[in-house]
Amino acid sequence: MYPKLLIKEDKLRQNLKAVAKIVKEQGGCSLMIVTKALCADPKLIDILVSSSEVDFVADSRIKNVASFSSKVRMAGKKTVLLRIPMMCELAMVAKHVDLCFISEIETIKALDQEAKKLGKVQDVLLMVDLGDLREGVFFKNEGELQETIKTIAEMENINLYGIGVNLTCYGAIIPKNDNLSQLVEIAEKIEREYNVTLSMVSGGNSSSVYLIPKGEMPEGINNLRLGESFLLGNDTAYETKIDGTCDDGLILQAQIVELKEKPSLPIGEVGVDAFGQKPYYEDRGIMKRAIIAVGKQDVDIDSMIPLDERIEIMGGSSDHIILDVTRASEYKLGDIVEFKLGYGGMLKAATSPYVEKVFE
C-alpha cells in the first residue's frame, strides 16, 4: 500500500558507521543515537542494539523509551529520555529510563521520590542553556545552577551523571568552540566544588559533529546525541553532508491518482488556501499535472525532493500534492513517484499512521 516510507537498512548501517568513526574514533566521545524521528520503530532498535558503536539509545517520548527499554538494557546499552519530563511521566521515567535529561528543581525532587519507591538511584543529566533559549538552567544564572546542583547532591536517589546543552533546535545558535568551552568550564567547576566526577558532558546534537574533523571540539566534551546525521547524513549546523554518509536511506513513495493537462493559473478570485495562506501562482500555460495521494497531514511538502529531477512540486493540501510532470510525460495513472526527505518530511511521514513504514 502507498504512500510508503521505504527505510533502507544497509544505508542506515552505513551512516551509523560513518558518524561513529567521527564521534568515537576521532572525537573520543560516546555515541547516543536518537530514535524519535522514526518513532522508535522496533526494526530501528534492532539495528542499534546490534551495533557495537552505540552506547546510548535515546528518545524524547517516554512511551517510546518504555517500548525499547528491555531490549536496549539486555544489549548492555543505556536508555535515555531526551525531553525534560512532565510530572505525570515520572513513575514511568523511574521504571524505564537510565538517564533522564532534566532542568527543574521541583521535577528533580519528585523524581527522587519515584526512584525511592523502586529502590534505585536515578541518573540525571542537568541541561544548561548556553543561549539557544530552549531547555536548561540559563548559564548566566549562577545562583540557580548552584542551587540545583546542591539540591541534587543532597538527594539519596538522584545521581548527577553529567551536564549537557542543546543548540540550534530553537534559537538556531551554532555550536562553536567558545560556547561549548563554557559548558566544559561549568563541568569542571562542579567537579571541583562538589568533589565529584561527572561521567558525561554532552556537547549537543547533529549540529556539533562538524567541530570534530576541524579539530575544534573542546577537550572535555565526551558525548554527542545524533538523530538527523545518522538517518539523513546531515551536519545540521551548516546543512552539509557528513563524509561517508548517504542521504537516500529513507525514501517516500506515493502513487499518482490523477493525471491531466490543466492551466497553471487557477481561474477566479484568489483567496486563502486550506491552511490560511494566500498562494502565488506563475503563469506557465498548460501543464501536465499529477496528483499524488499524500498531503500535508502526512508530510512536510517543503522537505521533499523528487528523485526524478524533471518533476516539480507545485503545492498541496492536506490530502494531495500537485506535481508538474510536463517534462516527464511517460508517467501514467497509478505510477509511483519517489522523494528524498529532509528532517521535517521524515518526521511527519514516520509519525503519520497513513504512511506505511517498510524496512528493506
KAQUIUR-V462994 format. One record per backbone hydrogen bond with DSSP energy under -0.5 kcal/mol. CO is the residue of the C=O (numbers start at 1). NH is the residue of the N-H. E is the energy in kcal/mol with one decimal. If there is no record, write none. Layout:
co: {CO/CO}
nh: {NH/NH}
e: {E/E}
This chain:
co: {3/4/4/5/5/6/6/7/7/8/9/10/11/12/13/14/15/16/17/18/19/20/20/21/22/23/24/30/30/31/31/31/32/33/35/35/36/38/41/41/42/43/44/45/46/48/51/55/56/56/57/58/59/60/61/62/63/64/65/65/68/69/70/71/72/73/78/79/79/80/80/81/86/87/89/89/90/91/92/93/98/99/100/101/102/104/105/106/107/108/109/110/111/112/113/114/115/115/115/116/120/121/122/123/124/124/124/125/125/126/127/128/129/132/137/138/140/141/142/143/144/145/146/147/148/149/150/152/157/159/159/161/161/162/163/164/176/177/178/179/180/181/182/183/184/185/186/187/188/189/190/191/191/196/200/201/201/201/202/204/205/206/208/209/209/210/211/211/212/218/220/222/223/224/224/226/227/228/228/228/229/233/234/235/235/240/242/249/250/251/251/252/253/253/254/255/256/258/260/260/262/266/269/273/277/277/282/285/287/287/288/289/290/290/291/291/292/292/295/295/299/300/301/303/305/307/308/312/312/315/317/318/320/321/322/322/323/323/324/325/328/332/335/337/338/338/339/340/342/343/344/345/346/347/348/352/354/356/356/358}
nh: {356/6/253/7/358/8/251/9/360/12/13/14/15/16/17/18/19/20/21/22/23/24/25/26/27/29/28/32/224/33/55/56/226/58/38/40/39/41/44/45/46/47/48/49/50/51/54/78/33/58/80/35/82/62/65/66/67/68/68/69/72/73/74/75/77/76/57/98/99/59/82/101/89/90/92/93/94/95/96/97/123/81/125/85/127/108/109/110/111/112/113/114/115/116/117/118/118/119/120/119/122/123/159/100/126/161/162/102/127/164/137/130/139/171/129/141/142/145/146/147/148/149/150/151/152/153/154/155/122/124/161/199/200/126/202/128/180/181/182/183/184/185/186/187/188/189/190/191/192/193/194/195/196/198/163/203/222/223/165/225/208/236/211/212/213/214/216/217/215/221/222/30/203/32/226/34/231/232/233/234/233/242/236/239/240/235/245/8/341/6/253/339/3/4/337/293/334/291/262/289/287/268/271/276/273/279/284/264/262/289/325/260/292/323/257/258/294/321/298/299/301/303/304/342/340/309/311/314/324/322/296/297/317/292/314/315/290/325/312/328/331/335/256/254/307/308/252/305/346/347/348/349/350/351/352/355/356/5/358/7}
e: {-2.4/-0.8/-3.1/-0.6/-2.6/-0.6/-2.5/-0.9/-2.4/-1.9/-2.4/-1.9/-2.4/-2.6/-2.2/-2.0/-2.7/-2.2/-1.9/-1.4/-3.1/-2.6/-1.2/-1.8/-1.9/-2.5/-0.9/-0.5/-1.6/-0.5/-2.3/-1.8/-3.2/-2.9/-1.3/-2.4/-2.0/-1.2/-0.8/-2.2/-2.0/-1.5/-1.9/-2.9/-1.4/-1.2/-0.6/-1.7/-2.4/-0.5/-1.9/-2.8/-2.7/-0.5/-2.0/-2.7/-1.4/-1.1/-0.7/-1.4/-2.6/-2.5/-2.3/-1.1/-2.1/-1.8/-2.6/-0.9/-2.0/-1.9/-0.7/-2.3/-1.6/-1.2/-0.6/-2.2/-2.6/-1.3/-2.7/-2.5/-0.8/-2.1/-2.5/-0.6/-2.6/-2.1/-2.4/-2.1/-2.6/-2.2/-1.4/-1.7/-2.6/-2.0/-1.6/-0.9/-0.5/-0.6/-2.2/-1.0/-0.6/-0.5/-2.6/-1.9/-0.6/-2.0/-1.2/-2.3/-0.5/-2.0/-2.6/-0.8/-2.6/-0.6/-2.2/-2.1/-1.4/-1.9/-2.7/-2.3/-2.6/-2.2/-2.5/-2.3/-2.2/-2.5/-1.1/-1.7/-3.0/-2.5/-1.3/-1.7/-1.6/-2.3/-2.3/-3.1/-2.2/-1.7/-1.0/-1.0/-1.8/-2.3/-2.1/-2.3/-2.6/-2.1/-2.3/-2.4/-2.1/-2.8/-2.2/-0.7/-0.9/-0.5/-1.8/-0.6/-1.8/-0.9/-1.5/-2.7/-2.2/-0.6/-1.4/-1.7/-0.6/-1.0/-2.9/-0.7/-1.8/-1.7/-0.6/-2.9/-2.5/-2.2/-0.6/-2.7/-2.5/-3.3/-0.7/-0.8/-0.6/-2.4/-0.8/-1.1/-1.2/-3.3/-2.1/-3.1/-0.6/-3.5/-0.5/-2.1/-0.7/-2.6/-3.1/-2.0/-1.6/-2.6/-0.5/-3.3/-2.8/-0.5/-0.6/-2.0/-3.4/-0.8/-0.9/-1.1/-2.4/-0.7/-2.6/-2.3/-0.5/-3.0/-3.2/-1.3/-1.9/-1.5/-2.0/-1.7/-0.8/-2.0/-1.2/-2.6/-2.8/-0.9/-2.0/-0.6/-3.1/-3.1/-2.6/-1.8/-2.5/-2.2/-2.9/-1.1/-2.3/-0.8/-1.6/-1.6/-1.5/-2.1/-2.6/-2.3/-2.5/-0.5/-2.6/-2.5/-2.6/-2.7/-2.2/-2.3/-2.6/-1.5/-2.1/-1.2/-0.6/-3.9/-0.5/-3.2}
